[in-house]
């Protein structure tokens, strides 16, 4: 499906990471994608760090009781 857009808003962090500016032309395509776990893990940068608000959760221990009703 072809849709012509004159303007498309892209989040600032994404534009910085791809080196885009207000004069950049971006083409979006849709392809079937079935990523594997290995591909997903390989895409994580070696210097990846969780944001502070998530880091507290990731490094914390269990805080409640889990229940299984199976």
N, C-alpha and C positions, 0 to 999 in steps of 0.2 A: 504494500500500500504506500503510495507516494503522497506525502502531505507537504506542501510548501509553506514554510514559516519564515517570516521576515525577521522576527526576533525571538530568541529563546533564552530564558534566564538560567544561568548556570551558577551554582554556589561558588563563592569567592575562593574557598580552599581548593576546589577542583581546578579553577582557572589558574591559580598559582602553580599547582603541581604539574599542570600540562603546559605552562608557559603561554597561556592564552591572554589576549587583550581584547578591547572593544572592537577591533577591526578583524579579529580572527573569524574564519569560516569553519563551522563544525558540521560534519555530516553524520547523522545517526542512522545506523542500519540495524535491522533486527535479524538475528541468526539464532537457530536452535542452539541451546547451550546446556550441556549436561556435564558440569564440572565434577571431577573426581576429588576425593579427599586429598590425594597427593598434590593435585594442582592447586587446590585451595591453600593447603599448608605451605606450598612452595611460593605462593604469592605474598606471604607475610614477610615484611622486611626484617632482616636480622636485628635491626636496632629498634624494633617495635616496642612501644611502651603504652600501657593502658592509661587513659586519662585518669586524673586523681579521683573523680567521683565513682569510677568503676573499679579502680585499684583497691579501694577499701573493701568492696564486696568480694572481689576475686581472692584477696588474701585472707579473708575472714573464714572462720570455721562455721560449721552448721549451726543455725540459730533456732531451729524448731524441730518438731517431730513430723516425720513423714508418715503418711498413712496409705496403706494399700487396700483397696476394696475389691480385689480380684477374686 
